[in-house]
Amino acid sequence: MSGAIRGARILTPDECIDTGTVVFDDEGRITYAGPATEVPPGAEIAEASGLTLAPGFIDLHVHGGGGFSLATKDSSEIESYARWVISRGVTGFLATIFASDFDEALAFVGAAGYVSDWRPEGGAAILGINLEGPFVNPKRRGALPKAWVRAPSPAELAALSNWRLNSRALRSYSNLHWRTGLQWQSAIPTRRTRKLEGPSATAPLM
């Protein structure tokens, strides 16, 4: 059902509207956000006088919070995090994953992939996965466990990207450059990738 939020103070990237209206369609997409206006006939109206509306945060690198970890074999824990984090203003996130070894990573990625690309009722949208490593320069691993760091392997990257995943669950891959200049398109031919260059880079796999 279409709807509208009426009477709230609205913050946008460009302005502050003291008394405004937000209108959204049957699929929840915002079709209007601005000064007070008439709402479509039949729209469900929520009165929000005295409240403030602002865009939600999209968190591209997060490991958990609220007592919930995103590096987990239990997909329901990721759903629980989604329901908790929306109360902090986050409306969508990438589950950021690293592990102690490769087999554990496959399990973590499988759990996150299972619940990717959807929004639990009352929660933030689980937009996909940010894989942090394991193919990072050992000298630049930062806080990543030493045992997690591995030499670049197209076969292992392909395994991580395809292990029990939705076709587009793996959204980004954090890489610290190796001298090999490995071209990841040989590992994941079905996704748009690019050669990683420079001291550090992120390769979006979208």
Rosetta silent file (secondary structure, phi, psi, omega in degrees, C-alpha in Angstrom):
SEQUENCE: MSGAIRGARILTPDECIDTGTVVFDDEGRITYAGPATEVPPGAEIAEASGLTLAPGFIDLHVHGGGGFSLATKDSSEIESYARWVISRGVTGFLATIFASDFDEALAFVGAAGYVSDWRPEGGAAILGINLEGPFVNPKRRGALPKAWVRAPSPAELAALSNWRLNSRALRSYSNLHWRTGLQWQSAIPTRRTRKLEGPSATAPLM
SCORE:     score description
SCORE:     0.000 S_00000001
   1 L     0.000  138.519  175.511    0.000    0.000    0.000 S_00000001
   2 L   -71.381  161.293 -177.613    1.224    3.517   -0.777 S_00000001
   3 E  -158.778  179.140  179.944    1.636    5.895    2.110 S_00000001
   4 E  -151.579  147.225  172.519    2.823    9.238    3.384 S_00000001
   5 E  -112.966  124.771 -168.301    4.542   10.676    6.416 S_00000001
   6 E  -124.908  139.427  171.149    3.201   14.116    7.148 S_00000001
   7 E    91.578   -0.388 -176.857    4.179   17.047    9.336 S_00000001
   8 E   -83.411  160.136  166.085    7.783   16.040   10.143 S_00000001
   9 E   -79.466  126.523 -173.877   10.931   18.126    9.961 S_00000001
  10 E  -114.068  127.499  174.951   12.803   16.681    6.963 S_00000001
  11 E  -104.683  125.700  175.136   16.572   16.720    6.525 S_00000001
  12 L  -120.219  172.025  177.360   17.893   16.184    2.995 S_00000001
  13 L   -60.952  -17.826 -173.377   21.450   16.484    1.629 S_00000001
  14 L  -112.731  -21.176 -172.631   20.536   19.990    0.420 S_00000001
  15 L  -160.093  169.386  172.558   18.108   21.530    2.879 S_00000001
  16 E  -117.366  121.304 -179.364   16.087   21.397    6.067 S_00000001
  17 E  -104.859  114.931 -173.245   12.319   21.477    5.599 S_00000001
  18 E   -62.241  -44.360  177.960   10.604   22.548    8.806 S_00000001
  19 E  -134.326  109.312 -173.143    7.240   20.976    7.985 S_00000001
  20 E  -133.910 -177.591 -179.956    7.237   18.516    5.136 S_00000001
  21 E  -136.139  138.624  172.376    5.716   15.449    3.580 S_00000001
  22 E  -118.453  129.403  179.300    7.239   12.199    2.333 S_00000001
  23 E  -116.923  137.094  177.993    5.221   10.055   -0.074 S_00000001
  24 E  -133.611  153.896 -175.058    6.121    6.462   -1.001 S_00000001
  25 L   -88.181 -170.886 -175.416    4.645    3.959   -3.438 S_00000001
  26 L   -62.970  -24.434 -179.294    3.360    0.409   -2.986 S_00000001
  27 L   -98.479    8.970  176.758    6.914   -0.983   -2.942 S_00000001
  28 L    85.818    4.186  178.381    8.180    1.506   -0.365 S_00000001
  29 L   -79.056  133.764  179.687   10.086    3.721   -2.824 S_00000001
  30 E   -71.684  125.200  178.245   10.019    7.425   -2.017 S_00000001
  31 E  -107.079  -15.890  178.284    8.280    9.368   -4.771 S_00000001
  32 E  -155.770  137.069  171.880    8.211   12.759   -3.073 S_00000001
  33 E  -146.281  112.170 -176.607   10.049   14.454   -0.203 S_00000001
  34 E  -178.321 -160.927  179.297    9.522   18.149    0.249 S_00000001
  35 E   -57.969  159.626 -176.974    7.272   20.871    1.622 S_00000001
  36 L   -51.222  135.605 -178.365    3.789   19.903    2.787 S_00000001
  37 L  -150.081  168.859  176.050    1.610   18.716   -0.101 S_00000001
  38 L   -69.736  144.912  179.108   -1.523   16.733   -0.821 S_00000001
  39 L  -101.734  155.980 -179.048   -1.099   12.970   -0.591 S_00000001
  40 L   -61.061  145.760  177.623   -2.490   10.472   -3.115 S_00000001
  41 L   -58.414  137.312  177.571   -6.031    9.225   -2.447 S_00000001
  42 L    85.557   -5.250 -179.689   -6.044    5.996   -0.460 S_00000001
  43 L   -71.140  141.256  175.291   -2.508    6.433    0.876 S_00000001
  44 E   -77.164  125.589 -172.763   -1.921    5.349    4.475 S_00000001
  45 E  -108.032  132.345  172.718   -0.917    8.468    6.409 S_00000001
  46 E  -113.678  124.352  178.302    1.387    8.648    9.426 S_00000001
  47 E   -84.891  129.421 -174.556    1.383   11.932   11.337 S_00000001
  48 L  -130.342   30.630  178.366    4.901   12.888   12.447 S_00000001
  49 L   -58.125  132.487 -179.568    4.573   16.375   13.864 S_00000001
  50 L    87.969   -4.255  178.995    7.466   17.113   16.222 S_00000001
  51 L  -106.981  164.259  179.555    9.653   14.364   14.726 S_00000001
  52 E  -118.248  132.261  175.291   12.632   14.544   12.357 S_00000001
  53 E  -108.122  135.510  178.903   13.061   12.450    9.206 S_00000001
  54 L  -146.172  155.703  176.458   16.522   11.919    7.703 S_00000001
  55 L   -60.378  145.070  177.449   18.097    9.469    5.212 S_00000001
  56 L   -76.636  157.953  176.686   19.313    6.239    6.785 S_00000001
  57 E   -80.520  143.444  171.331   22.990    5.306    6.953 S_00000001
  58 E  -110.970  114.388 -175.795   24.408    2.642    4.602 S_00000001
  59 E   -98.152  112.249 -176.025   27.257    0.841    6.382 S_00000001
  60 E   -90.314  -10.689 -178.132   29.708   -0.708    3.912 S_00000001
  61 E  -146.443   98.023 -178.465   32.169   -2.087    6.492 S_00000001
  62 E  -148.798  138.793 -177.677   30.813   -3.504    9.730 S_00000001
  63 L  -103.686   -8.101  179.703   31.576   -6.663   11.716 S_00000001
  64 E   146.073 -171.899 -179.729   28.628   -6.571   14.106 S_00000001
  65 E   164.021  165.896  178.827   27.192   -4.794   17.120 S_00000001
  66 L    64.743   20.961 -177.656   24.544   -5.042   19.798 S_00000001
  67 L    88.495    6.307 -177.986   25.982   -8.364   20.895 S_00000001
  68 E  -117.283  136.836  178.312   25.714   -9.861   17.397 S_00000001
  69 E  -105.560  142.599  175.875   28.592  -10.892   15.132 S_00000001
  70 L   -92.003  -11.351  171.998   28.435  -10.922   11.335 S_00000001
  71 L   -91.414   81.342 -171.587   31.309  -13.426   11.186 S_00000001
  72 L  -145.393  155.142  174.630   29.034  -16.312   12.082 S_00000001
  73 L   -90.995   -3.125 -176.191   27.828  -19.659   10.776 S_00000001
  74 L  -107.692  105.703 -177.700   24.304  -18.817   11.970 S_00000001
  75 H   -63.098  -25.681  179.560   22.396  -16.653    9.483 S_00000001
  76 H   -66.502  -26.265  176.553   19.757  -15.860   12.127 S_00000001
  77 H   -67.764  -34.989  176.824   22.420  -13.906   14.058 S_00000001
  78 H   -67.807  -39.663  175.745   22.857  -11.661   11.019 S_00000001
  79 H   -61.993  -40.855  179.138   19.089  -11.143   10.905 S_00000001
  80 H   -63.989  -40.314  175.629   19.133  -10.229   14.610 S_00000001
  81 H   -60.948  -42.063 -179.580   21.871   -7.675   13.960 S_00000001
  82 H   -59.744  -38.010  179.817   19.762   -6.203   11.146 S_00000001
  83 H   -73.993  -28.590  178.263   16.843   -5.736   13.537 S_00000001
  84 H   -78.379  -44.308 -169.169   19.101   -4.134   16.159 S_00000001
  85 H   -71.369  -23.073  179.482   21.109   -1.797   13.939 S_00000001
  86 H   -64.344  -25.273  177.429   18.096   -0.099   12.380 S_00000001
  87 H   -71.406  -11.597  177.696   17.466    1.484   15.794 S_00000001
  88 H  -100.854    8.528  176.191   20.855    3.210   15.342 S_00000001
  89 L    93.576    2.515  178.568   19.864    4.818   12.038 S_00000001
  90 E   -90.851  124.854 -179.142   21.395    2.215    9.690 S_00000001
  91 E  -106.898   -8.307  176.674   18.973    1.129    6.972 S_00000001
  92 E  -161.782  150.748 -177.651   21.323   -1.101    4.962 S_00000001
  93 E  -156.278  158.425  169.121   24.722   -2.761    5.399 S_00000001
  94 E  -101.984  126.555  176.082   27.317   -5.118    3.963 S_00000001
  95 E   -71.868  113.805 -175.912   28.244   -7.963    6.303 S_00000001
  96 E   -93.428  127.509 -168.070   32.041   -7.637    6.524 S_00000001
  97 E  -127.133  132.326  159.931   33.775  -10.967    6.968 S_00000001
  98 L  -138.425  168.556 -172.940   37.193  -12.298    7.839 S_00000001
  99 L  -146.991  175.691  179.100   38.027  -15.627    9.455 S_00000001
 100 L   -86.561  -20.967  176.780   40.742  -17.652   11.135 S_00000001
 101 L  -158.016  173.816 -172.486   41.082  -20.037    8.192 S_00000001
 102 H   -67.299  -41.866 -179.567   39.683  -20.717    4.742 S_00000001
 103 H   -63.108  -39.985  177.137   37.121  -23.353    5.740 S_00000001
 104 H   -63.887  -39.621  178.377   35.713  -21.070    8.401 S_00000001
 105 H   -60.313  -41.968  177.564   35.481  -18.278    5.826 S_00000001
 106 H   -59.117  -40.563  179.476   33.436  -20.520    3.527 S_00000001
 107 H   -67.248  -43.086  179.916   31.003  -21.172    6.377 S_00000001
 108 H   -64.123  -45.135 -179.538   30.751  -17.469    7.275 S_00000001
 109 H   -65.323  -36.930  176.963   30.243  -16.425    3.660 S_00000001
 110 H   -61.908  -42.771  179.934   27.628  -19.149    3.224 S_00000001
 111 H   -65.873  -44.046 -179.301   25.618  -17.884    6.205 S_00000001
 112 H   -69.377  -38.931  178.667   25.802  -14.260    5.080 S_00000001
 113 H   -63.662  -32.342 -178.378   25.038  -15.147    1.473 S_00000001
 114 H   -62.785  -32.661 -177.204   21.931  -17.037    2.545 S_00000001
 115 L  -108.757   11.028 -179.345   20.322  -13.875    3.947 S_00000001
 116 L   -74.973  157.951  176.661   21.755  -11.333    1.479 S_00000001
 117 L    66.130   33.453  171.975   19.622   -9.113   -0.745 S_00000001
 118 E  -154.455  169.826 -178.613   16.643   -8.893    1.557 S_00000001
 119 L  -121.800  114.702  175.390   15.335   -6.992    4.574 S_00000001
 120 L   -60.667  148.387  179.707   14.186   -8.873    7.690 S_00000001
 121 L   -56.867  126.220  179.803   10.862   -7.613    9.019 S_00000001
 122 L    76.434   13.761 -176.112   11.560   -4.589   11.212 S_00000001
 123 L  -128.336  177.117  175.794   15.248   -4.566   10.273 S_00000001
 124 L   -77.297  156.719  179.149   17.867   -3.004    8.043 S_00000001
 125 E   -74.134  132.728  174.698   18.464   -4.358    4.542 S_00000001
 126 E   -90.281  100.382 -168.763   21.247   -6.950    4.260 S_00000001
 127 E   -81.963  -16.990 -179.012   22.773   -5.677    1.024 S_00000001
 128 E   149.029 -153.989 -172.952   25.475   -8.328    0.601 S_00000001
 129 E  -124.497  138.443  167.972   28.990   -9.184    1.739 S_00000001
 130 E  -110.234  109.890 -177.899   32.239   -7.249    2.075 S_00000001
 131 E   -88.580  111.770 -178.006   35.024   -9.828    2.099 S_00000001
 132 E   -93.745   94.529 -173.490   37.979   -8.428    4.078 S_00000001
 133 L    90.210 -166.262    6.627   40.906  -10.453    2.796 S_00000001
 134 L   -90.776    1.809 -172.166   42.310  -13.044    2.833 S_00000001
 135 L   -90.009   71.058 -177.643   44.515  -12.050   -0.102 S_00000001
 136 L  -120.121  155.825  176.876   46.316   -9.135    1.533 S_00000001
 137 L   -65.021  123.667 -178.289   49.952   -8.147    1.772 S_00000001
 138 H   -55.347  -28.595 -179.351   51.248   -9.635    5.059 S_00000001
 139 H   -76.650  -10.618 -177.123   53.055   -6.355    5.774 S_00000001
 140 H  -128.772   31.657 -176.365   49.759   -4.466    5.585 S_00000001
 141 L   -78.867  -12.375  179.075   47.332   -6.839    7.245 S_00000001
 142 L    58.614 -124.689 -177.608   46.569   -4.418   10.086 S_00000001
 143 L   -89.310    1.266 -179.921   44.333   -6.132   12.663 S_00000001
 144 L   -66.989  140.614  178.361   43.595   -9.151   10.472 S_00000001
 145 L   -59.169  139.761 -178.305   44.727  -12.476   12.018 S_00000001
 146 H   -58.452  -37.975 -177.940   48.054  -13.650   10.627 S_00000001
 147 H   -69.432  -15.992 -179.663   46.601  -17.079    9.860 S_00000001
 148 H   -81.304  -24.732 -175.214   43.907  -15.477    7.697 S_00000001
 149 L   -73.987  132.115 -177.660   46.367  -13.889    5.264 S_00000001
 150 L  -137.484  155.988  173.567   46.957  -15.910    2.085 S_00000001
 151 L   -68.524  149.939 -178.411   48.743  -15.497   -1.222 S_00000001
 152 L   -56.303  134.912 -179.927   46.440  -14.488   -4.102 S_00000001
 153 L  -144.623  106.184  177.276   44.507  -17.410   -5.533 S_00000001
 154 H   -55.553  -36.877 -178.968   41.865  -16.955   -8.255 S_00000001
 155 H   -65.054  -42.583 -179.353   40.499  -20.423   -7.461 S_00000001
 156 H   -70.856  -36.605  176.581   40.004  -19.624   -3.772 S_00000001
 157 H   -63.880  -40.635  177.126   38.447  -16.242   -4.552 S_00000001
 158 H   -62.758  -39.565  178.807   36.037  -17.971   -6.922 S_00000001
 159 H   -63.408  -42.943  179.320   35.187  -20.492   -4.185 S_00000001
 160 H   -65.588  -36.473 -176.152   34.470  -17.699   -1.697 S_00000001
 161 H   -79.271  -17.673 -176.662   32.340  -15.802   -4.174 S_00000001
 162 H  -112.517   -6.854 -173.893   30.265  -18.821   -5.190 S_00000001
 163 L   -70.744  102.638  175.979   29.969  -20.811   -1.954 S_00000001
 164 L    53.005   33.002 -178.027   26.204  -21.071   -1.240 S_00000001
 165 L  -100.988  155.316  161.080   25.762  -17.464   -2.343 S_00000001
 166 L   -63.621  160.963 -171.960   23.059  -15.631   -4.163 S_00000001
 167 L   -62.425  -23.074 -176.832   24.387  -14.708   -7.590 S_00000001
 168 L  -128.422   26.639 -174.752   25.285  -11.174   -6.492 S_00000001
 169 L   -68.296  -39.072 -178.105   25.818  -11.462   -2.735 S_00000001
 170 E   -77.760  105.710 -173.219   29.547  -10.621   -2.759 S_00000001
 171 E   -93.185  -32.987 -179.288   29.463   -6.848   -3.236 S_00000001
 172 E  -151.057  157.328 -179.647   33.034   -5.808   -2.494 S_00000001
 173 E  -134.542  119.703 -179.453   36.446   -7.240   -1.804 S_00000001
 174 E   -86.409  123.578 -175.801   39.055   -5.376    0.273 S_00000001
 175 E  -132.322  137.577  169.724   42.550   -5.936   -1.074 S_00000001
 176 L  -108.342  122.111 -162.675   45.997   -4.645   -0.178 S_00000001
 177 L   -54.945  134.466  168.751   48.073   -4.807   -3.342 S_00000001
 178 L  -100.089  153.773 -177.930   50.482   -7.650   -4.092 S_00000001
 179 L   -64.545  -17.188 -177.046   53.281   -7.084   -6.562 S_00000001
 180 L   -65.870  -22.968 -176.443   51.808   -9.697   -8.872 S_00000001
 181 L    60.486   40.368 -175.638   49.139   -7.285  -10.132 S_00000001
 182 L   -57.285  133.761  177.138   46.687  -10.187  -10.231 S_00000001
 183 L   -96.864  112.567 -172.287   43.699   -9.602  -12.500 S_00000001
 184 H   -72.220  -13.196 -179.888   40.617  -10.860  -10.677 S_00000001
 185 H   -62.319  -21.267  176.282   38.530  -11.138  -13.830 S_00000001
 186 H   -73.107  -20.885 -179.009   40.146  -14.536  -14.347 S_00000001
 187 L   -88.809  -37.303 -175.910   38.687  -15.613  -10.984 S_00000001
 188 L  -130.447   80.685 -174.844   35.156  -14.291  -11.365 S_00000001
 189 L   -70.007  -15.458 -176.085   34.270  -14.020  -15.053 S_00000001
 190 L   -89.854   -2.631 -178.566   30.575  -13.402  -14.368 S_00000001
 191 L  -121.466  153.524  178.300   31.074  -10.133  -12.465 S_00000001
 192 L   -76.310  117.200 -178.919   32.398   -6.732  -13.470 S_00000001
 193 L  -130.672  176.183  177.315   35.895   -6.436  -11.978 S_00000001
 194 L  -147.808  160.712  177.212   39.036   -4.468  -12.587 S_00000001
 195 L   -67.851  135.852 -179.706   42.757   -4.831  -12.114 S_00000001
 196 L   -88.597  127.523 -178.432   43.814   -3.702   -8.640 S_00000001
 197 L  -134.542  162.023  178.136   46.582   -1.128   -8.644 S_00000001
 198 L    87.662  175.759 -176.217   48.277    1.162   -6.133 S_00000001
 199 L   -66.831  -26.228  176.554   49.148    0.610   -2.479 S_00000001
 200 L  -154.845  153.440 -178.364   45.568   -0.218   -1.598 S_00000001
 201 E  -162.476  158.684  170.991   42.309   -0.675   -3.437 S_00000001
 202 E  -122.016  130.145 -179.224   38.815   -1.999   -3.194 S_00000001
 203 E  -103.517  106.396  176.148   37.402   -3.989   -6.079 S_00000001
 204 E   -70.912  135.511 -179.781   33.615   -3.701   -6.308 S_00000001
 205 L  -114.668   68.853 -173.517   32.046   -6.894   -7.591 S_00000001
 206 L  -123.237    0.000    0.000   28.668   -5.593   -8.674 S_00000001
